[in-house]
Structure formats: C-alpha cells, structure tokens
C-alpha cells in the first residue's frame, strides 16, 4: 500500500511545471530559507551536480529571510514558496534527490518526510538523519561539517539514476 500511495503522489505534470523533462533530475530543498540552514553548501553541491547533469533543476520549497536574495542571485532555481499537506507530499514525491545541508536542527523532520516520500537524501550525520537514514541505503550520510564529503555524496547520488531509485524505494 505504501508504494501505491507514493506513486499516487508522484506528479509528472508538476515536474513538467518545474521545467524537468522526462528522465531529467529534480533536486529539492524543503525548509526555512535562512542563513542558519547552511544553504550555500546546497547551492555549491547543486552547482557541481549541474556540471555532470546540465538538465538538473533545483526546486526550493519554503520561505524565509534569504528567499528574495537567493531568487535574485539564482534565477535558474525554482522557488515554490510554502507548501503544506498533500501539496507538500506531492512536491517531495516528485523530486529525485533531497539535499539537506543543515547542522542546526533539533531533529529535522524533513529528512523523514523525504524518506517517506521515496526520495534519497544527502545529509550530515546529525539529528533525524543520524537516527533514521542508513548510509548508502536510503541516501548518503556524511560526517557533520565535512562540506567536501557532502558535495561528493550529492554528485554521486545525482549521477546514478539506478542507485537513486533503489535508495528511494528503500527509504
């Protein structure tokens, strides 16, 4: 039943609105768009992903004090604003990879939400990710604060579609 529910939430038309072609790569960030979330690392990781996958699209779900500035600095990114309930579930389930660079969470529910949506996650071994995400099974866990490893793991998962699908199903 879970997989049936997941596939019902996957929305090809939403991906089309995002500008993601069939077979394209949708990378997502969900959360507060604020300095304490270490978002410059997600941007750097995505930049490296684009070197290997020029078709990749970075979708940002959420609001916060950095949203306006990031929208101006990165017109190639898609900012959807705040999403809740089924709408949020559809956004998560329609993504291919979740980047979560934060080191300031008390727990980080978005990690579990990504996993429940069948989306592999790259996160630091911290909070919910450390407790629930099994490295190389559900995504990639990297040592807290190791930015280079976070970027490397992001590129690794982004460029292996078969492994991403297995990770998403396992999550």
Chimera marker file (.cmm) of the C-alpha trace (Angstrom):
<marker_set name="trace">
<marker id="1" x="0.000" y="0.000" z="0.000" r="1" g="1" b="0" radius="0.5"/>
<marker id="2" x="2.834" y="2.420" z="0.793" r="1" g="1" b="0" radius="0.5"/>
<marker id="3" x="4.306" y="2.215" z="-2.712" r="1" g="1" b="0" radius="0.5"/>
<marker id="4" x="0.859" y="2.680" z="-4.217" r="1" g="1" b="0" radius="0.5"/>
<marker id="5" x="0.362" y="5.816" z="-2.085" r="1" g="1" b="0" radius="0.5"/>
<marker id="6" x="3.818" y="7.079" z="-3.043" r="1" g="1" b="0" radius="0.5"/>
<marker id="7" x="3.257" y="6.609" z="-6.764" r="1" g="1" b="0" radius="0.5"/>
<marker id="8" x="-0.100" y="8.385" z="-6.484" r="1" g="1" b="0" radius="0.5"/>
<marker id="9" x="1.749" y="11.449" z="-5.152" r="1" g="1" b="0" radius="0.5"/>
<marker id="10" x="4.431" y="11.434" z="-7.859" r="1" g="1" b="0" radius="0.5"/>
<marker id="11" x="3.232" y="14.132" z="-10.273" r="1" g="1" b="0" radius="0.5"/>
<marker id="12" x="4.681" y="14.208" z="-13.810" r="1" g="1" b="0" radius="0.5"/>
<marker id="13" x="2.674" y="17.378" z="-14.544" r="1" g="1" b="0" radius="0.5"/>
<marker id="14" x="4.254" y="19.101" z="-11.543" r="1" g="1" b="0" radius="0.5"/>
<marker id="15" x="7.714" y="18.077" z="-12.776" r="1" g="1" b="0" radius="0.5"/>
<marker id="16" x="6.780" y="19.497" z="-16.173" r="1" g="1" b="0" radius="0.5"/>
<marker id="17" x="5.825" y="22.813" z="-14.495" r="1" g="1" b="0" radius="0.5"/>
<marker id="18" x="9.195" y="22.729" z="-12.766" r="1" g="1" b="0" radius="0.5"/>
<marker id="19" x="10.843" y="22.501" z="-16.171" r="1" g="1" b="0" radius="0.5"/>
<marker id="20" x="12.087" y="18.938" z="-15.647" r="1" g="1" b="0" radius="0.5"/>
<marker id="21" x="11.917" y="16.855" z="-18.819" r="1" g="1" b="0" radius="0.5"/>
<marker id="22" x="11.179" y="13.116" z="-18.658" r="1" g="1" b="0" radius="0.5"/>
<marker id="23" x="14.360" y="11.480" z="-17.409" r="1" g="1" b="0" radius="0.5"/>
<marker id="24" x="15.552" y="14.816" z="-16.010" r="1" g="1" b="0" radius="0.5"/>
<marker id="25" x="16.797" y="15.370" z="-12.482" r="1" g="1" b="0" radius="0.5"/>
<marker id="26" x="14.793" y="17.307" z="-9.893" r="1" g="1" b="0" radius="0.5"/>
<marker id="27" x="16.840" y="18.202" z="-6.816" r="1" g="1" b="0" radius="0.5"/>
<marker id="28" x="14.811" y="19.607" z="-3.928" r="1" g="1" b="0" radius="0.5"/>
<marker id="29" x="15.385" y="21.542" z="-0.734" r="1" g="1" b="0" radius="0.5"/>
<marker id="30" x="12.492" y="21.806" z="1.709" r="1" g="1" b="0" radius="0.5"/>
<marker id="31" x="12.668" y="24.031" z="4.757" r="1" g="1" b="0" radius="0.5"/>
<marker id="32" x="13.232" y="27.507" z="6.036" r="1" g="1" b="0" radius="0.5"/>
<marker id="33" x="15.286" y="29.551" z="3.599" r="1" g="1" b="0" radius="0.5"/>
<marker id="34" x="17.606" y="31.140" z="6.126" r="1" g="1" b="0" radius="0.5"/>
<marker id="35" x="21.332" y="31.511" z="6.817" r="1" g="1" b="0" radius="0.5"/>
<marker id="36" x="21.371" y="29.020" z="9.684" r="1" g="1" b="0" radius="0.5"/>
<marker id="37" x="20.368" y="26.239" z="7.251" r="1" g="1" b="0" radius="0.5"/>
<marker id="38" x="23.811" y="26.262" z="5.557" r="1" g="1" b="0" radius="0.5"/>
<marker id="39" x="22.197" y="26.767" z="2.145" r="1" g="1" b="0" radius="0.5"/>
<marker id="40" x="25.373" y="27.945" z="0.459" r="1" g="1" b="0" radius="0.5"/>
<marker id="41" x="26.536" y="24.330" z="0.696" r="1" g="1" b="0" radius="0.5"/>
<marker id="42" x="23.401" y="23.066" z="-1.062" r="1" g="1" b="0" radius="0.5"/>
<marker id="43" x="23.984" y="25.650" z="-3.789" r="1" g="1" b="0" radius="0.5"/>
<marker id="44" x="27.608" y="24.552" z="-4.194" r="1" g="1" b="0" radius="0.5"/>
<marker id="45" x="26.601" y="20.888" z="-4.303" r="1" g="1" b="0" radius="0.5"/>
<marker id="46" x="23.958" y="21.644" z="-6.925" r="1" g="1" b="0" radius="0.5"/>
<marker id="47" x="26.478" y="23.594" z="-8.978" r="1" g="1" b="0" radius="0.5"/>
<marker id="48" x="28.720" y="20.523" z="-9.029" r="1" g="1" b="0" radius="0.5"/>
<marker id="49" x="25.737" y="18.328" z="-9.916" r="1" g="1" b="0" radius="0.5"/>
<marker id="50" x="24.981" y="20.588" z="-12.889" r="1" g="1" b="0" radius="0.5"/>
<marker id="51" x="28.498" y="20.020" z="-14.202" r="1" g="1" b="0" radius="0.5"/>
<marker id="52" x="27.552" y="16.345" z="-14.649" r="1" g="1" b="0" radius="0.5"/>
<marker id="53" x="23.816" y="16.778" z="-15.173" r="1" g="1" b="0" radius="0.5"/>
<marker id="54" x="23.152" y="20.054" z="-17.027" r="1" g="1" b="0" radius="0.5"/>
<marker id="55" x="19.458" y="19.101" z="-17.182" r="1" g="1" b="0" radius="0.5"/>
<marker id="56" x="19.150" y="19.215" z="-13.367" r="1" g="1" b="0" radius="0.5"/>
<marker id="57" x="16.695" y="21.647" z="-11.811" r="1" g="1" b="0" radius="0.5"/>
<marker id="58" x="16.874" y="22.882" z="-8.200" r="1" g="1" b="0" radius="0.5"/>
<marker id="59" x="13.449" y="23.272" z="-6.586" r="1" g="1" b="0" radius="0.5"/>
<marker id="60" x="13.189" y="25.210" z="-3.318" r="1" g="1" b="0" radius="0.5"/>
<marker id="61" x="10.141" y="24.676" z="-1.106" r="1" g="1" b="0" radius="0.5"/>
<marker id="62" x="9.733" y="27.056" z="1.808" r="1" g="1" b="0" radius="0.5"/>
<marker id="63" x="10.057" y="30.675" z="2.801" r="1" g="1" b="0" radius="0.5"/>
<marker id="64" x="12.466" y="32.695" z="4.853" r="1" g="1" b="0" radius="0.5"/>
<marker id="65" x="14.681" y="35.759" z="5.022" r="1" g="1" b="0" radius="0.5"/>
<marker id="66" x="17.085" y="34.594" z="2.285" r="1" g="1" b="0" radius="0.5"/>
<marker id="67" x="14.411" y="33.687" z="-0.279" r="1" g="1" b="0" radius="0.5"/>
<marker id="68" x="14.326" y="37.071" z="-2.045" r="1" g="1" b="0" radius="0.5"/>
<marker id="69" x="18.112" y="37.345" z="-2.268" r="1" g="1" b="0" radius="0.5"/>
<marker id="70" x="18.557" y="33.753" z="-3.488" r="1" g="1" b="0" radius="0.5"/>
<marker id="71" x="15.798" y="34.239" z="-6.069" r="1" g="1" b="0" radius="0.5"/>
<marker id="72" x="17.647" y="37.297" z="-7.393" r="1" g="1" b="0" radius="0.5"/>
<marker id="73" x="21.084" y="35.639" z="-7.356" r="1" g="1" b="0" radius="0.5"/>
<marker id="74" x="19.857" y="32.344" z="-8.856" r="1" g="1" b="0" radius="0.5"/>
<marker id="75" x="17.113" y="32.916" z="-11.421" r="1" g="1" b="0" radius="0.5"/>
<marker id="76" x="17.788" y="29.361" z="-12.664" r="1" g="1" b="0" radius="0.5"/>
<marker id="77" x="16.347" y="27.956" z="-9.402" r="1" g="1" b="0" radius="0.5"/>
<marker id="78" x="12.637" y="27.432" z="-8.889" r="1" g="1" b="0" radius="0.5"/>
<marker id="79" x="11.153" y="28.808" z="-5.656" r="1" g="1" b="0" radius="0.5"/>
<marker id="80" x="7.687" y="27.400" z="-4.913" r="1" g="1" b="0" radius="0.5"/>
<marker id="81" x="7.047" y="29.084" z="-1.572" r="1" g="1" b="0" radius="0.5"/>
<marker id="82" x="5.468" y="27.336" z="1.392" r="1" g="1" b="0" radius="0.5"/>
<marker id="83" x="3.695" y="24.038" z="0.677" r="1" g="1" b="0" radius="0.5"/>
<marker id="84" x="1.644" y="22.071" z="3.186" r="1" g="1" b="0" radius="0.5"/>
<marker id="85" x="-0.194" y="18.765" z="3.466" r="1" g="1" b="0" radius="0.5"/>
<marker id="86" x="-0.870" y="16.846" z="0.265" r="1" g="1" b="0" radius="0.5"/>
<marker id="87" x="0.686" y="19.636" z="-1.804" r="1" g="1" b="0" radius="0.5"/>
<marker id="88" x="3.961" y="19.277" z="0.115" r="1" g="1" b="0" radius="0.5"/>
<marker id="89" x="3.786" y="15.478" z="-0.200" r="1" g="1" b="0" radius="0.5"/>
<marker id="90" x="3.368" y="15.831" z="-3.966" r="1" g="1" b="0" radius="0.5"/>
<marker id="91" x="6.378" y="18.163" z="-4.165" r="1" g="1" b="0" radius="0.5"/>
<marker id="92" x="8.541" y="15.759" z="-2.164" r="1" g="1" b="0" radius="0.5"/>
<marker id="93" x="7.422" y="12.644" z="-4.055" r="1" g="1" b="0" radius="0.5"/>
<marker id="94" x="8.040" y="14.303" z="-7.424" r="1" g="1" b="0" radius="0.5"/>
<marker id="95" x="11.698" y="15.028" z="-6.651" r="1" g="1" b="0" radius="0.5"/>
<marker id="96" x="14.669" y="12.771" z="-7.343" r="1" g="1" b="0" radius="0.5"/>
<marker id="97" x="17.092" y="13.915" z="-4.642" r="1" g="1" b="0" radius="0.5"/>
<marker id="98" x="16.770" y="15.877" z="-1.399" r="1" g="1" b="0" radius="0.5"/>
<marker id="99" x="19.745" y="17.957" z="-0.241" r="1" g="1" b="0" radius="0.5"/>
<marker id="100" x="19.701" y="18.830" z="3.456" r="1" g="1" b="0" radius="0.5"/>
<marker id="101" x="22.892" y="20.687" z="4.494" r="1" g="1" b="0" radius="0.5"/>
<marker id="102" x="21.674" y="21.980" z="7.862" r="1" g="1" b="0" radius="0.5"/>
<marker id="103" x="23.679" y="21.489" z="11.032" r="1" g="1" b="0" radius="0.5"/>
<marker id="104" x="21.330" y="23.470" z="13.287" r="1" g="1" b="0" radius="0.5"/>
<marker id="105" x="18.291" y="21.202" z="13.566" r="1" g="1" b="0" radius="0.5"/>
<marker id="106" x="16.981" y="19.900" z="16.839" r="1" g="1" b="0" radius="0.5"/>
<marker id="107" x="15.686" y="16.932" z="14.832" r="1" g="1" b="0" radius="0.5"/>
<marker id="108" x="14.948" y="17.700" z="11.163" r="1" g="1" b="0" radius="0.5"/>
<marker id="109" x="11.553" y="16.215" z="10.292" r="1" g="1" b="0" radius="0.5"/>
<marker id="110" x="12.109" y="16.973" z="6.609" r="1" g="1" b="0" radius="0.5"/>
<marker id="111" x="14.601" y="14.100" z="6.489" r="1" g="1" b="0" radius="0.5"/>
<marker id="112" x="11.884" y="11.643" z="7.489" r="1" g="1" b="0" radius="0.5"/>
<marker id="113" x="9.390" y="13.318" z="5.146" r="1" g="1" b="0" radius="0.5"/>
<marker id="114" x="11.797" y="12.877" z="2.220" r="1" g="1" b="0" radius="0.5"/>
<marker id="115" x="12.362" y="9.241" z="3.115" r="1" g="1" b="0" radius="0.5"/>
<marker id="116" x="8.603" y="8.644" z="3.469" r="1" g="1" b="0" radius="0.5"/>
<marker id="117" x="8.213" y="10.177" z="0.006" r="1" g="1" b="0" radius="0.5"/>
<marker id="118" x="10.705" y="7.765" z="-1.513" r="1" g="1" b="0" radius="0.5"/>
<marker id="119" x="13.351" y="10.430" z="-2.127" r="1" g="1" b="0" radius="0.5"/>
<marker id="120" x="17.009" y="9.681" z="-1.408" r="1" g="1" b="0" radius="0.5"/>
<marker id="121" x="18.593" y="12.214" z="0.896" r="1" g="1" b="0" radius="0.5"/>
<marker id="122" x="22.064" y="13.627" z="1.344" r="1" g="1" b="0" radius="0.5"/>
<marker id="123" x="22.506" y="14.976" z="4.875" r="1" g="1" b="0" radius="0.5"/>
<marker id="124" x="25.011" y="15.319" z="7.640" r="1" g="1" b="0" radius="0.5"/>
<marker id="125" x="25.034" y="12.583" z="10.268" r="1" g="1" b="0" radius="0.5"/>
<marker id="126" x="23.057" y="14.720" z="12.648" r="1" g="1" b="0" radius="0.5"/>
<marker id="127" x="19.525" y="14.755" z="14.102" r="1" g="1" b="0" radius="0.5"/>
<marker id="128" x="16.909" y="12.681" z="12.272" r="1" g="1" b="0" radius="0.5"/>
<marker id="129" x="19.335" y="11.712" z="9.525" r="1" g="1" b="0" radius="0.5"/>
<marker id="130" x="21.732" y="10.132" z="12.013" r="1" g="1" b="0" radius="0.5"/>
<marker id="131" x="18.869" y="8.258" z="13.686" r="1" g="1" b="0" radius="0.5"/>
<marker id="132" x="16.897" y="7.093" z="10.629" r="1" g="1" b="0" radius="0.5"/>
<marker id="133" x="18.886" y="7.323" z="7.405" r="1" g="1" b="0" radius="0.5"/>
<marker id="134" x="21.093" y="4.335" z="6.625" r="1" g="1" b="0" radius="0.5"/>
<marker id="135" x="24.121" y="5.458" z="4.625" r="1" g="1" b="0" radius="0.5"/>
<marker id="136" x="24.170" y="4.140" z="1.048" r="1" g="1" b="0" radius="0.5"/>
<marker id="137" x="20.778" y="2.501" z="1.559" r="1" g="1" b="0" radius="0.5"/>
<marker id="138" x="18.414" y="5.489" z="1.868" r="1" g="1" b="0" radius="0.5"/>
<marker id="139" x="20.810" y="8.141" z="0.616" r="1" g="1" b="0" radius="0.5"/>
<marker id="140" x="24.106" y="9.417" z="1.913" r="1" g="1" b="0" radius="0.5"/>
<marker id="141" x="25.144" y="10.412" z="5.403" r="1" g="1" b="0" radius="0.5"/>
<marker id="142" x="28.335" y="12.408" z="5.756" r="1" g="1" b="0" radius="0.5"/>
<marker id="143" x="30.326" y="13.438" z="8.795" r="1" g="1" b="0" radius="0.5"/>
<marker id="144" x="28.973" y="16.601" z="10.362" r="1" g="1" b="0" radius="0.5"/>
<marker id="145" x="30.655" y="19.644" z="8.880" r="1" g="1" b="0" radius="0.5"/>
<marker id="146" x="32.507" y="17.811" z="6.095" r="1" g="1" b="0" radius="0.5"/>
<marker id="147" x="31.419" y="20.059" z="3.229" r="1" g="1" b="0" radius="0.5"/>
<marker id="148" x="33.599" y="18.324" z="0.635" r="1" g="1" b="0" radius="0.5"/>
<marker id="149" x="32.053" y="14.947" z="1.501" r="1" g="1" b="0" radius="0.5"/>
<marker id="150" x="28.552" y="16.455" z="1.300" r="1" g="1" b="0" radius="0.5"/>
<marker id="151" x="29.260" y="17.763" z="-2.205" r="1" g="1" b="0" radius="0.5"/>
<marker id="152" x="30.855" y="14.486" z="-3.301" r="1" g="1" b="0" radius="0.5"/>
<marker id="153" x="27.923" y="12.451" z="-1.959" r="1" g="1" b="0" radius="0.5"/>
<marker id="154" x="25.419" y="14.773" z="-3.656" r="1" g="1" b="0" radius="0.5"/>
<marker id="155" x="27.108" y="14.360" z="-7.035" r="1" g="1" b="0" radius="0.5"/>
<marker id="156" x="27.417" y="10.605" z="-6.523" r="1" g="1" b="0" radius="0.5"/>
<marker id="157" x="23.706" y="10.130" z="-5.850" r="1" g="1" b="0" radius="0.5"/>
<marker id="158" x="22.624" y="12.632" z="-8.517" r="1" g="1" b="0" radius="0.5"/>
<marker id="159" x="24.562" y="10.887" z="-11.273" r="1" g="1" b="0" radius="0.5"/>
<marker id="160" x="23.423" y="7.310" z="-10.594" r="1" g="1" b="0" radius="0.5"/>
<marker id="161" x="19.735" y="7.014" z="-11.526" r="1" g="1" b="0" radius="0.5"/>
<marker id="162" x="19.524" y="3.288" z="-10.802" r="1" g="1" b="0" radius="0.5"/>
<marker id="163" x="21.021" y="3.667" z="-7.343" r="1" g="1" b="0" radius="0.5"/>
<marker id="164" x="18.753" y="6.666" z="-6.648" r="1" g="1" b="0" radius="0.5"/>
<marker id="165" x="15.681" y="4.561" z="-7.438" r="1" g="1" b="0" radius="0.5"/>
<marker id="166" x="16.871" y="1.765" z="-5.128" r="1" g="1" b="0" radius="0.5"/>
<marker id="167" x="17.611" y="4.258" z="-2.360" r="1" g="1" b="0" radius="0.5"/>
<marker id="168" x="14.206" y="5.894" z="-2.759" r="1" g="1" b="0" radius="0.5"/>
<marker id="169" x="12.416" y="2.561" z="-2.588" r="1" g="1" b="0" radius="0.5"/>
<marker id="170" x="14.444" y="1.518" z="0.461" r="1" g="1" b="0" radius="0.5"/>
<marker id="171" x="13.746" y="4.819" z="2.194" r="1" g="1" b="0" radius="0.5"/>
<link id1="1" id2="2" r="1" g="1" b="0" radius="0.2"/>
<link id1="2" id2="3" r="1" g="1" b="0" radius="0.2"/>
<link id1="3" id2="4" r="1" g="1" b="0" radius="0.2"/>
<link id1="4" id2="5" r="1" g="1" b="0" radius="0.2"/>
<link id1="5" id2="6" r="1" g="1" b="0" radius="0.2"/>
<link id1="6" id2="7" r="1" g="1" b="0" radius="0.2"/>
<link id1="7" id2="8" r="1" g="1" b="0" radius="0.2"/>
<link id1="8" id2="9" r="1" g="1" b="0" radius="0.2"/>
<link id1="9" id2="10" r="1" g="1" b="0" radius="0.2"/>
<link id1="10" id2="11" r="1" g="1" b="0" radius="0.2"/>
<link id1="11" id2="12" r="1" g="1" b="0" radius="0.2"/>
<link id1="12" id2="13" r="1" g="1" b="0" radius="0.2"/>
<link id1="13" id2="14" r="1" g="1" b="0" radius="0.2"/>
<link id1="14" id2="15" r="1" g="1" b="0" radius="0.2"/>
<link id1="15" id2="16" r="1" g="1" b="0" radius="0.2"/>
<link id1="16" id2="17" r="1" g="1" b="0" radius="0.2"/>
<link id1="17" id2="18" r="1" g="1" b="0" radius="0.2"/>
<link id1="18" id2="19" r="1" g="1" b="0" radius="0.2"/>
<link id1="19" id2="20" r="1" g="1" b="0" radius="0.2"/>
<link id1="20" id2="21" r="1" g="1" b="0" radius="0.2"/>
<link id1="21" id2="22" r="1" g="1" b="0" radius="0.2"/>
<link id1="22" id2="23" r="1" g="1" b="0" radius="0.2"/>
<link id1="23" id2="24" r="1" g="1" b="0" radius="0.2"/>
<link id1="24" id2="25" r="1" g="1" b="0" radius="0.2"/>
<link id1="25" id2="26" r="1" g="1" b="0" radius="0.2"/>
<link id1="26" id2="27" r="1" g="1" b="0" radius="0.2"/>
<link id1="27" id2="28" r="1" g="1" b="0" radius="0.2"/>
<link id1="28" id2="29" r="1" g="1" b="0" radius="0.2"/>
<link id1="29" id2="30" r="1" g="1" b="0" radius="0.2"/>
<link id1="30" id2="31" r="1" g="1" b="0" radius="0.2"/>
<link id1="31" id2="32" r="1" g="1" b="0" radius="0.2"/>
<link id1="32" id2="33" r="1" g="1" b="0" radius="0.2"/>
<link id1="33" id2="34" r="1" g="1" b="0" radius="0.2"/>
<link id1="34" id2="35" r="1" g="1" b="0" radius="0.2"/>
<link id1="35" id2="36" r="1" g="1" b="0" radius="0.2"/>
<link id1="36" id2="37" r="1" g="1" b="0" radius="0.2"/>
<link id1="37" id2="38" r="1" g="1" b="0" radius="0.2"/>
<link id1="38" id2="39" r="1" g="1" b="0" radius="0.2"/>
<link id1="39" id2="40" r="1" g="1" b="0" radius="0.2"/>
<link id1="40" id2="41" r="1" g="1" b="0" radius="0.2"/>
<link id1="41" id2="42" r="1" g="1" b="0" radius="0.2"/>
<link id1="42" id2="43" r="1" g="1" b="0" radius="0.2"/>
<link id1="43" id2="44" r="1" g="1" b="0" radius="0.2"/>
<link id1="44" id2="45" r="1" g="1" b="0" radius="0.2"/>
<link id1="45" id2="46" r="1" g="1" b="0" radius="0.2"/>
<link id1="46" id2="47" r="1" g="1" b="0" radius="0.2"/>
<link id1="47" id2="48" r="1" g="1" b="0" radius="0.2"/>
<link id1="48" id2="49" r="1" g="1" b="0" radius="0.2"/>
<link id1="49" id2="50" r="1" g="1" b="0" radius="0.2"/>
<link id1="50" id2="51" r="1" g="1" b="0" radius="0.2"/>
<link id1="51" id2="52" r="1" g="1" b="0" radius="0.2"/>
<link id1="52" id2="53" r="1" g="1" b="0" radius="0.2"/>
<link id1="53" id2="54" r="1" g="1" b="0" radius="0.2"/>
<link id1="54" id2="55" r="1" g="1" b="0" radius="0.2"/>
<link id1="55" id2="56" r="1" g="1" b="0" radius="0.2"/>
<link id1="56" id2="57" r="1" g="1" b="0" radius="0.2"/>
<link id1="57" id2="58" r="1" g="1" b="0" radius="0.2"/>
<link id1="58" id2="59" r="1" g="1" b="0" radius="0.2"/>
<link id1="59" id2="60" r="1" g="1" b="0" radius="0.2"/>
<link id1="60" id2="61" r="1" g="1" b="0" radius="0.2"/>
<link id1="61" id2="62" r="1" g="1" b="0" radius="0.2"/>
<link id1="62" id2="63" r="1" g="1" b="0" radius="0.2"/>
<link id1="63" id2="64" r="1" g="1" b="0" radius="0.2"/>
<link id1="64" id2="65" r="1" g="1" b="0" radius="0.2"/>
<link id1="65" id2="66" r="1" g="1" b="0" radius="0.2"/>
<link id1="66" id2="67" r="1" g="1" b="0" radius="0.2"/>
<link id1="67" id2="68" r="1" g="1" b="0" radius="0.2"/>
<link id1="68" id2="69" r="1" g="1" b="0" radius="0.2"/>
<link id1="69" id2="70" r="1" g="1" b="0" radius="0.2"/>
<link id1="70" id2="71" r="1" g="1" b="0" radius="0.2"/>
<link id1="71" id2="72" r="1" g="1" b="0" radius="0.2"/>
<link id1="72" id2="73" r="1" g="1" b="0" radius="0.2"/>
<link id1="73" id2="74" r="1" g="1" b="0" radius="0.2"/>
<link id1="74" id2="75" r="1" g="1" b="0" radius="0.2"/>
<link id1="75" id2="76" r="1" g="1" b="0" radius="0.2"/>
<link id1="76" id2="77" r="1" g="1" b="0" radius="0.2"/>
<link id1="77" id2="78" r="1" g="1" b="0" radius="0.2"/>
<link id1="78" id2="79" r="1" g="1" b="0" radius="0.2"/>
<link id1="79" id2="80" r="1" g="1" b="0" radius="0.2"/>
<link id1="80" id2="81" r="1" g="1" b="0" radius="0.2"/>
<link id1="81" id2="82" r="1" g="1" b="0" radius="0.2"/>
<link id1="82" id2="83" r="1" g="1" b="0" radius="0.2"/>
<link id1="83" id2="84" r="1" g="1" b="0" radius="0.2"/>
<link id1="84" id2="85" r="1" g="1" b="0" radius="0.2"/>
<link id1="85" id2="86" r="1" g="1" b="0" radius="0.2"/>
<link id1="86" id2="87" r="1" g="1" b="0" radius="0.2"/>
<link id1="87" id2="88" r="1" g="1" b="0" radius="0.2"/>
<link id1="88" id2="89" r="1" g="1" b="0" radius="0.2"/>
<link id1="89" id2="90" r="1" g="1" b="0" radius="0.2"/>
<link id1="90" id2="91" r="1" g="1" b="0" radius="0.2"/>
<link id1="91" id2="92" r="1" g="1" b="0" radius="0.2"/>
<link id1="92" id2="93" r="1" g="1" b="0" radius="0.2"/>
<link id1="93" id2="94" r="1" g="1" b="0" radius="0.2"/>
<link id1="94" id2="95" r="1" g="1" b="0" radius="0.2"/>
<link id1="95" id2="96" r="1" g="1" b="0" radius="0.2"/>
<link id1="96" id2="97" r="1" g="1" b="0" radius="0.2"/>
<link id1="97" id2="98" r="1" g="1" b="0" radius="0.2"/>
<link id1="98" id2="99" r="1" g="1" b="0" radius="0.2"/>
<link id1="99" id2="100" r="1" g="1" b="0" radius="0.2"/>
<link id1="100" id2="101" r="1" g="1" b="0" radius="0.2"/>
<link id1="101" id2="102" r="1" g="1" b="0" radius="0.2"/>
<link id1="102" id2="103" r="1" g="1" b="0" radius="0.2"/>
<link id1="103" id2="104" r="1" g="1" b="0" radius="0.2"/>
<link id1="104" id2="105" r="1" g="1" b="0" radius="0.2"/>
<link id1="105" id2="106" r="1" g="1" b="0" radius="0.2"/>
<link id1="106" id2="107" r="1" g="1" b="0" radius="0.2"/>
<link id1="107" id2="108" r="1" g="1" b="0" radius="0.2"/>
<link id1="108" id2="109" r="1" g="1" b="0" radius="0.2"/>
<link id1="109" id2="110" r="1" g="1" b="0" radius="0.2"/>
<link id1="110" id2="111" r="1" g="1" b="0" radius="0.2"/>
<link id1="111" id2="112" r="1" g="1" b="0" radius="0.2"/>
<link id1="112" id2="113" r="1" g="1" b="0" radius="0.2"/>
<link id1="113" id2="114" r="1" g="1" b="0" radius="0.2"/>
<link id1="114" id2="115" r="1" g="1" b="0" radius="0.2"/>
<link id1="115" id2="116" r="1" g="1" b="0" radius="0.2"/>
<link id1="116" id2="117" r="1" g="1" b="0" radius="0.2"/>
<link id1="117" id2="118" r="1" g="1" b="0" radius="0.2"/>
<link id1="118" id2="119" r="1" g="1" b="0" radius="0.2"/>
<link id1="119" id2="120" r="1" g="1" b="0" radius="0.2"/>
<link id1="120" id2="121" r="1" g="1" b="0" radius="0.2"/>
<link id1="121" id2="122" r="1" g="1" b="0" radius="0.2"/>
<link id1="122" id2="123" r="1" g="1" b="0" radius="0.2"/>
<link id1="123" id2="124" r="1" g="1" b="0" radius="0.2"/>
<link id1="124" id2="125" r="1" g="1" b="0" radius="0.2"/>
<link id1="125" id2="126" r="1" g="1" b="0" radius="0.2"/>
<link id1="126" id2="127" r="1" g="1" b="0" radius="0.2"/>
<link id1="127" id2="128" r="1" g="1" b="0" radius="0.2"/>
<link id1="128" id2="129" r="1" g="1" b="0" radius="0.2"/>
<link id1="129" id2="130" r="1" g="1" b="0" radius="0.2"/>
<link id1="130" id2="131" r="1" g="1" b="0" radius="0.2"/>
<link id1="131" id2="132" r="1" g="1" b="0" radius="0.2"/>
<link id1="132" id2="133" r="1" g="1" b="0" radius="0.2"/>
<link id1="133" id2="134" r="1" g="1" b="0" radius="0.2"/>
<link id1="134" id2="135" r="1" g="1" b="0" radius="0.2"/>
<link id1="135" id2="136" r="1" g="1" b="0" radius="0.2"/>
<link id1="136" id2="137" r="1" g="1" b="0" radius="0.2"/>
<link id1="137" id2="138" r="1" g="1" b="0" radius="0.2"/>
<link id1="138" id2="139" r="1" g="1" b="0" radius="0.2"/>
<link id1="139" id2="140" r="1" g="1" b="0" radius="0.2"/>
<link id1="140" id2="141" r="1" g="1" b="0" radius="0.2"/>
<link id1="141" id2="142" r="1" g="1" b="0" radius="0.2"/>
<link id1="142" id2="143" r="1" g="1" b="0" radius="0.2"/>
<link id1="143" id2="144" r="1" g="1" b="0" radius="0.2"/>
<link id1="144" id2="145" r="1" g="1" b="0" radius="0.2"/>
<link id1="145" id2="146" r="1" g="1" b="0" radius="0.2"/>
<link id1="146" id2="147" r="1" g="1" b="0" radius="0.2"/>
<link id1="147" id2="148" r="1" g="1" b="0" radius="0.2"/>
<link id1="148" id2="149" r="1" g="1" b="0" radius="0.2"/>
<link id1="149" id2="150" r="1" g="1" b="0" radius="0.2"/>
<link id1="150" id2="151" r="1" g="1" b="0" radius="0.2"/>
<link id1="151" id2="152" r="1" g="1" b="0" radius="0.2"/>
<link id1="152" id2="153" r="1" g="1" b="0" radius="0.2"/>
<link id1="153" id2="154" r="1" g="1" b="0" radius="0.2"/>
<link id1="154" id2="155" r="1" g="1" b="0" radius="0.2"/>
<link id1="155" id2="156" r="1" g="1" b="0" radius="0.2"/>
<link id1="156" id2="157" r="1" g="1" b="0" radius="0.2"/>
<link id1="157" id2="158" r="1" g="1" b="0" radius="0.2"/>
<link id1="158" id2="159" r="1" g="1" b="0" radius="0.2"/>
<link id1="159" id2="160" r="1" g="1" b="0" radius="0.2"/>
<link id1="160" id2="161" r="1" g="1" b="0" radius="0.2"/>
<link id1="161" id2="162" r="1" g="1" b="0" radius="0.2"/>
<link id1="162" id2="163" r="1" g="1" b="0" radius="0.2"/>
<link id1="163" id2="164" r="1" g="1" b="0" radius="0.2"/>
<link id1="164" id2="165" r="1" g="1" b="0" radius="0.2"/>
<link id1="165" id2="166" r="1" g="1" b="0" radius="0.2"/>
<link id1="166" id2="167" r="1" g="1" b="0" radius="0.2"/>
<link id1="167" id2="168" r="1" g="1" b="0" radius="0.2"/>
<link id1="168" id2="169" r="1" g="1" b="0" radius="0.2"/>
<link id1="169" id2="170" r="1" g="1" b="0" radius="0.2"/>
<link id1="170" id2="171" r="1" g="1" b="0" radius="0.2"/>
</marker_set>
